[in-house]
Every structure is written in structure tokens, then in C-alpha cells.
Amino acid sequence: MSVLSSALVRLLTLLGIVAAFLLPTTSADASAPLRTHAAAKGKFIGTALATSQLANEASYRTIAGTEFSQVTAENAMKWDSTEPSQGQFNFSGADQIVNFATQNNQQVHGHTLVWHQQTPGWVQGLGASAMRQAMQNHIAQVVGHYASNATVTSWDVVNEIFDDNGGWRTSFWYNTLGQSFVADAFRAARAADPDAKLCINDYNVEGINAKSTAMYNLVSSLRQQGVPVDCVGFQSHLAIQYGFPSDMQQNMERFAALGVTVRVTELDVRMQMPRDSSKDTTQATYYRNVVNACLAVTACAGVTIWGFTDKYSWVPDTFSGQGAALIYDENYQQKPSYTAVHDALAGGSNPDTTAPSTPGTPTVGTVTSNSAALSWTASTDTGGSGMAGYNVYREQGATDTLLGQSTSASITLTGLSPSTQYQVYVRARDGAGNLSANSALATFTTESGPGGGGGCTATGTIQTQWGGGYVVQPVTVTNTGTSAITGWTVTFTLPSGHTLVGSWNAAVTVSGQTVTAKNANYNGNLAPNASTSFGFQVARPSGNTQTPSGYTCA
């Protein structure tokens, strides 16, 4: 390697060829480190590192250097660390991370250049012209400092610029400079290092929802303008109590279709404390699902876990009563989530093809006019990929309808029709997507009246549209009755040739051009005159300007 010039090493690294010199390319031994298995799949596996732990703990250094092929500085490359006073740059902490990575044949992902947090007050108080100049100079100095270093291969250029509803975050950047600061930041980063991969990064964008769709639309627009956005980062700070984003792979694929790479940049999976074996199992399934989603998408470069030991996780200080979010415990012992990541990366020669055991017969609990509570005896999985959850179907003969999904052995079905008999069964699913046999049927009949005397209306609004598609947000659902409802079902019709590509805040099914949207588990209860909303995205033939019609609600 010493005979290669720095420029050539950097080029080979960006092409993924250096891994052939540094890491095995043949099938990895089952007990090999994470990075070896990831390299065999053409991916990286990364972690975030803190300078104090690198300097003071041998176990921390050993695991960080042995298991991971990419590292991100947890804080040392942020603005308040690199330029705390205007024009006064300090790279000591960042250099420590980069030197460690170089010694361990790892790549460095730079994090982060433009963010509304951990940016010094002197920046936030500047006027528009001075702020833009300060931003461009900061990017030029920080990215330029590492431009000739083959270890630093990518950057989070802008970070967390959207609210969860898909609107622009009203940060000091946006309030002072408007949307233009994003394009300016990417262009400055490209000028500082023409070879680095330049990323946009945010949280709560793992699945297809209003926020990820806003990012999708922005990335599409920027690339059409020639702005050098190379990749999209899904932070993926998950929690087992909120369910797994089942459309993560689909979301990665739609971004990949824009011509960008995708990466999971800050993965952790927290739980409500205390930790127990059941929570460990669910957490492991989430980790496995994320890695499998990345493995299934060619354009996904890899997965970075935000730290690796619970001893130094950011979670307990941020989320009261929650923690144990990482793959090693406080004593540097591997947890089931480590095994899940390892086995997902190592899989391929012996994939899990064993379905879970059959769930028990559902027991019917409380039934209303549009909801029913069910529970059943849990399934087990022996195939190695772990239990992922359950699907509940309505028995209808030739075509059975999926009524709901759950990560536990119970569910409350919502959006049911009044005065209707339902025969339902349950199928367990594992982390590899295998489905069990059908449980025995359970039968119940909903009560009369929509929601116990309620009624509802639905109205869709086009938020944005372009040549090949559009976003409808919000679809406003309003309880027009005199009593509360506990669930709703909205139907509408897509024009011919239009295809639903994503939705959020509702469980959506499509039959031909008819779309049925049922409330999620958190927005079905509506008092009289109360409203909620959901949204969806549609692809359509270029030049076709038709939009959905016939919104009805029950």
C-alpha cells in the first residue's frame, strides 16, 4: 500500500476497491468480525466514536478497531468543536478520530457541516450575507483540511432540516437564508473536495412518510438543478415500543431511483427500562431488519450504529426511562442485537427458510362498531432470523384482506365496518420474511352504527406535484357525528395509470385503482368535530395532470 499515492488510494477507496487489499473478499468465517462479513457483502458497518473513550479505554479501542470498517466522529467534527470562534479552527479531536481510523484501515464519514444544533452563537447572530460567507468558509476549511486524506470519504453536509410534518425546520439557517443555504452548502463542499460523497441526513425518515417525502422531493429538485447531492442518510433512532418501519427497504429503493446512494447513519434501538430478554429479542429483530433492508438494496452503502456500548449511549440522557439501545452492554459484552447484526451480515450461504410456529387461535375481546381486540398464543422461531411480528387477515375466500400487523401477540383492529361479521386468522412472520401457517379462525360481529353514532368525511389536498407524480397531504378526516368514533376507513380512486408509491399515518391497501386507507393505531379516536390527517404519494405518466377523486369515509 505504501507505493500507492494518496490520490490513487482515495480514488480506489471511493470505488470500493481498497477493501480488496484490506479485507477478505471471499466468504467470511462465521466467527469473523462484523466488518469482515460486511465487506464480503460489499457494504460497510460503522460506529460513532468519542475522543475521550478512544484515549482512555483499551476495550473501547479494541472493539472499535476490530469490528467496524467505518467510523463517524460523534461530536469532534461538529461546528462548535472545529470553529468555536470565528476563523479560529481546532482539528485536534477530529484528527484523533481520523488517525485512529487510518491505523485500523477504516473510512471516516464526516459529521456534520451545517446543523441547527452545536453551532456557536457567533454564527447564529450573523446577518444573511455574513452568515452565508461564514458557512461557505467553514465548509471550505473543514472539508479542505481532509480533502487530501484518503481516509475521509464522505460528509453529512446538511443535517435535520425538516419538521416531522414535512415542512422546513424554522432554524436560524432557514430564517436567515431561506432554502438556498442547502444548495450553497453542497456546492461549497464539492468545491472543497471534488471526490468526497456528499450527503443529506435526517431522523424519522426511515419509512415513507411526510418527512421522508419532503426529503425525497428536495433531493430530486436539487439534483435536477445540478446540486451535488450524492447520498441520503437515514439516522434510524428507533424504539421497540413504536413498531418497526416496515417500508424501509421500499423507501431506500425510491431514493436510489433518484440516482443517489443511501446509508443508515445513526442506528440505535432503544427500549423502556428495565431491560429483559423479551425486549432484547425485539431489539435484535429491529437491528436485523435494518441490516437486511440495506443488504437488499444495491444502492445502500452500509449501516453505522451510533456508538456500540450502552456504557456511553446518548439515549438515557435524552429519553427519560429508556436505554440499552446498542449492541454491547455496559460491560462490553455482546448482546442479542450484536448476534443479529453479525448473522444478518454473515447470511447468504445458509439463509433462514424456516417459518415460525403457528400462532394460537385468536381470542376476541372488546368489539365495537368499528374495532375489535384480539389476542393469541405467541409463536416461536427456530430458523435464526427471529420473530418479527404477526399479520391478521380476514378470511374472504379467494382473496384474504390484511387487517393489521402487530409486533406482539395482540392487536386492536380498527376501521371495521358496522354490523358486519368477520372471520379472522393470524400468521406469524420472522426477520427473513417467512410466514407461518394460518391460525384457526376466530369469528365476531361488529356492533351497529359507525363508531357508536358517529360519522366522518374525508377531503384530500394536493401538496405538491411534478411531471411524474404528486403528494396528497393532508387528507383531512373529520368526525361529523354526535359521538366519538374509534376508527375510520377512507376510500378514494386513483386515475388510470397512477400508482401509489407511499403513504403515512394510515394503513393503506390498493385494489385496482381503488385505495382503502384505515387509521393507524394512534389516530383512530376522534371526538365529535375533531379531525386528523394522513398523506400519500403517487407516480403518474408524465404529462398526465389528473388527481384522485371520490373520497368517502366510514
N, C-alpha and C positions, 0 to 999 in steps of 0.2 A: 504493500500500500504506500510505502514511503516514496516510491518512484513516481507516483501519480501527482500531478499538480493539483493545487487546491481547487482550481476552476473545474478540472475534469472530475474530481471526486464529487464536487457539488452537482455537476450535471448527472453523473451516474446515480447519485443519491435520489435526485428528483425523479429519475426514470425508474427507480426501484431496483437498480442493478447492483448497487453496493451490497444489498442484502445477500447476494450470491457469494460475495467474498467473506462476509462477516458471519453469516448464519447458514445452517443447513437448508438445502432446498428439497431434500428427499423427505419421505415420511418420517416424522419425529417419533422418538421413543415415547411410550405412554407416560413415563415419569419425567419427561423433559420440562423445562420451564415454560411459562406462558409464551414468551417471546419466540421460542423455537417453533411451537405449534402455529403461532400466528404467521410467522414468516413462511412456513410451509403452505399456508393458505393465501399468501400474497397480501397480508394485512399487517398493520402494526397493532400492538397492545401497549397502551401508555398509562402513565400515572402523573399526578401533580406532586411536586416536591417543595418542601420548605427548607430554606437555607440553614436554619438553626438545628433541625434534626439531622441534616446531612453532616454538619460539623461535629455533632455531639453524640450520635448513637450509631454504633457499629452494626447492630441488627437492622436498623433502618437503611443504612447504606448498602448492606449486603443484599437485602431483598430488592431494593430499588434498582440496583445494578444488574441483578441476576434475572429477574422476572420480566422486565419491561424493555421494549425496544424504542419507545418514545417517551419523552418527559416534557412536562409543562411546568413553568415556574408558578407556584401558587400565588405569590404576591410580588416577587422580586423584579418583574418586568413591567409592573403597572406604573402609571404616571407618577404617583406620589413617591415611588421608590427610585425611579430613574431621573426625574427632573422635579425635585421638591421645590426649588426656587428657580425662577425664570432664567434660562440659559446656563444653569449650573447642573451638569449631568453627573450621575453616580451609577456606575455599572458594576460595582463590587459584588452585590448579591446576585445579579443576573449572570455575571461572569462565572461565579461559583457553580451555578446550575449548568451552564454551558460546558465548563471544564469537566465536571463530573460526567456529563453525557458523552463528551468526546472520549474520555478514558474508558467508557463502557460501551463504545460503539453504538450509541443511541442517537436518534434525531431529537431536536428540540422544536416544539411548537411555541411560538412567541405569543404571550398573553398578558395584557391586551393593550392596544394603542389608544383607542377612543372609547371612553366609557363614562357614564354619568356619576359613577362612584369612584372613590380613591383617586380623584383628580384634585390637585391642590386648589385652594381658594383663590390664588392669584389668577388662575385660568378662568374660573367661573365669573369673576368680576370684570372681565375684559369686554370692550365693545366688539361689534361684529368684525370689523376689519382686523383689529388686533388679535381677536380670538382665532380667526381663520389662519392668520400668519403664524400664531403660536402653535396651532395644531399641525400645520404643514412642517414647521421647523422641528417640532418634537418627533414626528414620524421620520423625517429625513435623518435626524441624529440617531434615533434608537435603531431603526431598521438598518441604516447605513453602518452603524457600529458593527453589525453582524453580517453584512452583505457578503463579505469575502470568506465567511466561516461556513464550511460545508456542513456543519452540524445543525445550524438553524435553517430549517427548510420551509417554514410556514408561519403565518401570523393570523391572529384574530385582529382584524383591522378595526371593525366597529362591533360593539357588544351591547346587547339588550336595548334595542331602540324602539320596541313595540310594547304597547299595553296588551293585556290578555284579551281584550275585545277586538284587537286588530288595528287600533288606532296608534298614531305616533305617540311615543312617550314624551311628555312635556318636560324634558330635561333642559338644562341650561344650554346644551348644544342646540337642541331644536328651537328653543325660544329665541335664541340669538341669531342663529344661522339658517333656520328652516331646514328643509330636507336636503339641501345641497351639500351639507357637510359630509354626508355619506360618500357621494361620488368624489368629492375633493380628497377625502381621506384615502380612498382606494387608489386614486391617481398618484397621490404623493408616495404611497407605499410602493407602487410599481416603479416609480422613478428612482426610489432609494435602493431597490433590489429587484431587477427585472426577472430574476429566476425564482423568487420565493412564491409559494402558493398563498393566496390572499383570501381570507375567509370572513364571512359574517356569522355571528354567533348569538344564540338566544336560548332562553329556557321556555318550557311549556310549548315547544314546537315539535315534539316527537310524533304526535299524531296529527291527523288532518283536522284542523280547527280554524277558528277565525284568525288566530295569531300566526299560525304557520302559513295560512293562505295569504296573509298580508306580506309575510316574508317572501313567499313564492312570487307574488306579483311584483314586489320590489326588485328581486333578483332578475326576473325576466325583463323588466323595464331597463334596469341598469345595463344588462348585457346587450340589449338591443341598442343602447346608446354607446356601446364600446367601453363601458366602465369595466375594469379588470377584476371582476368578482370570479374567483376560481373555485371556491368551495363554500359549503354551508355547514355550520356546526350545530348539532342538537345537544344542548347541555345535558338533558336527561337526569335531572334531580328527581327521582321517583320515590314513591312511598307505597308500601304494600296495602295500606288501608284505602287507597284511592283507585285501585284497579290498574291493570297494565294497558297501555295504548296499543290495542290490537292491530291498528292500521299503520304501525311504524314502518314496516317494510314498504307498504304502498306509498307512504309519504316520501321515503327515501327515493323510490323509483320515479315519482313525479318530479322531484328536484333534479335527479340525474338526467331526465329527459330535456332539461334546460341546457345541458352541456357542462354542468358543474360536478365536482366530486362532493360527497357528503362524508361526515365523520361524526361520531359521538365523542363529545369533547370533555364532558364533566360528569360522568356517570357515577351515581351512588343511589342506593335504595334503602331509605330509612324505614324504621318501624317504631310503633309506640312501645315504650319500655314498660315492663322488663322484657328482655329477650327470652324466647323459648324455642323449642325445637320446631314447633309448627310454624312460627314466624320465620325461622331460619329456612325452612323448606320453601315457603312462598318467596322469600327474598332470593333464594338460589334460582328459582324458576324465572323471576324477573331478569336477573343477570343473564341467564341462559338465553332467554328470549331476545334480549338486546343483541347479544353476540350473534345469534342465529340470523337475526334480521340483517345485520351487517354482512355476514358471510353470504347471504342470499342475493346481495346487490353488488354487482361488479364495481360500481362507482363508489361504494363505501370503502374509504381508505383504511379505517380501523376504529378502535374504541379506546378512549382514555378514561380511566377510573380516577375520580377526583380524590387523590390520596389512596392509601391502601390499608392503613391500620386504623381501627376505631380509636386508638390512643390519641390520634391527632385530627380527628374529623371535625369539620366546621359545624356539623348538624346539631349537636346538643346545645350549642350556644345560640343557635338561630331558631330552632323549633323546640319549644318547651315540651319536655316529656318524651322526646323522640331521640333516636340514636341508632347505634350498632349498624351503620349504613354501609360498611366496607367489607372487603373480602378477607381481611385478617382481623383478629380480635385485639384487645389492648395489650396482650402479651405476645404479639406477633405469631399467633397460632392460626393456621389456615382454617377458615370456616366453610360450611357447605357451599357458600357462594363462590369461594375460590375454586372448589371442585367443579362447580357448574361452568364457570368460565373456562377452566382448563379442559374439561371434557368436550365442551362445545367447540373449542378451537382444535382439539385433537381429533374430533369426529371425522367421519368420512369413510374410513375403511370398514367400520362396523356401526353403521347408523342404527338408531333406535327404530325398529319396526314393530315393536310390541305394544299393543293397545292397552290402556288401563283396564282394570276390572270394571264390571258393570255396576252402576250405581243402584242403590236400593229403590224400592217403589216410592214415589213421591207421596208425602203426607200433606193433605190440604189443610191449611189453617184458615185465617180470616179471608172471606170473599166479599167484595163489594160489587157495585155495578160495573166497575172497570178495572178491578185489580184482584189478585189472588196471591196469598202467601203459601209457598211450598218449601218443604224440607225433605231430605233423603239421607240415607246412609252413605257415607263418603266412599269413594273409590280409592284404590291403591295403584301405583305404577311400578313395574319391575324392569322396564326397558332401559332405564338410565337417564332419561331426559326429564323426569319429574312431572308431577301433576301441575297442569296449568289452569284448570278450571272445568266448568260444565256448561253445556248448551241445553236449553229447554225448548222442545219442539211441540207444536200442535199436530196431532195425528189427523190427517185430512185425506188419506188415500194415496193418490199418485204423487202429490207434491205436499210435503210437510213444511210448515212455516216455522222459522226460528223466532220464538217469542222473547227470548232473553238469554243473557250469559251471566255467569257468576264465578268468582274465584273461590267461593266457599260452598258448602253443601246445603244452601238455602237461597231463596230468591223471593222477591215480591214482584210478580208480573204486573205491569201497568199498561194502560192504553187498550184494555179489553173492551169488547162490545157488550152493552147491557143485555140482559135476558137471553144469554147465549150459552149453550153447553160446549165445554172444552174437554177434550181428551188430550192429555199431555204426557210426554215421556222425557227422560233425561239421558244425555250421553256425556261421559267424561272425556276430556281431551288432555294430552300431555304436551310437554315442551317441544316435541318433534312434530306435533300436529296430528298424531294418531287419535282416532275416536273409538271409544268403547262401543259395545253392543247397546241396544236400546234397553232402558229400564222397563219394568212393567208400567202399564198405563195407569194414570190417575184421572178421575172424572169429576168435574164440578160445573155448576151453572151460575153465571153471574146474576146479580140482582137486577131488578128493573130500574129504568131511568138512568140517564147519563150522569154519572158521578153523584147520584143521590139527589137529583133535582136540578143539576147544573146544565150548562150548555156552553159551547165555545165557538169562536170564529178564528180564522187564520188569514193573514194578509202578508204577502211577500213583497219585498222591496229590492230592486237591483242596486247593489252597492257599487259595483264596477264591472266593466265589460271591455273586451278586446276582440280582435278579429276571430280568434278561435275559441272563445269561451267567455264566461261571466261568473260572478259571485252574487248570490242572493243572500243578503244579510241586512236587516233581520227579517225572518219570518215571524211575525208577532202573533202569538196565541193568547187570546183573551177569554176569560171565563165570563160569559154573558148571562149566566144563570143567577138564581137567587140563593144558592148554597154552594159550599166548597166542592171542588172536584179533586180527585186523587190520581188522575191520569188523563191523557188526551192522545188522540190519533189524528194526524193531519194527512190528507191525501192531495195530490196535485198531478198534473200531466205535463210531461216534457214534450216539446215539439219533436217531430220525426227527425232522426239523425243526431239528436242531442244525447249525450251520455253523462250520467252523474259520475264525478271523479272524486268526490269527498264531501263530508258533512261533519257538523259538530253540534253538540248539545241536544242530540236526538239519535235514536236508533232507527236507521233508515234501511228499507228494503225496496227493491225495484222489480217490477213485473212488466215486461214490455216497456211501454213509455209511462206507466203509472208508478208513482213513487208514494210509499207509505212511510211516514215519519212518526215514531212514537216517542213520548217523553223519555228523558234519561231518569235515573233514579233520584236525581236531585232537583228536578224542575217540574214534577208532575202535579204537585199540590198547589192549587190556585184557589184563593178566596174569591168571592163574588167581585167582579170588576178588576181583578188582578190580572197581570199579563206576564208572560215570559217569552223567550225567543230562541230560535235556532237558526242555523245557516247551512248553505251547501254551495258547492262549486260544480259547474257543468262545462264540458267541452262540446263544441258545435262546429259544423263545417264553416270554413272561412267565408265571410260574406253573408252568412245567414244571421238575421237580426231578431229572430223570434225568441220569445221568452216563455217560461212556464205559465200555465193557466189552470183555472178550476180548483182553487184552494178550498177545501172543505175541512171541517173539524168536528170530531165527535168524542 
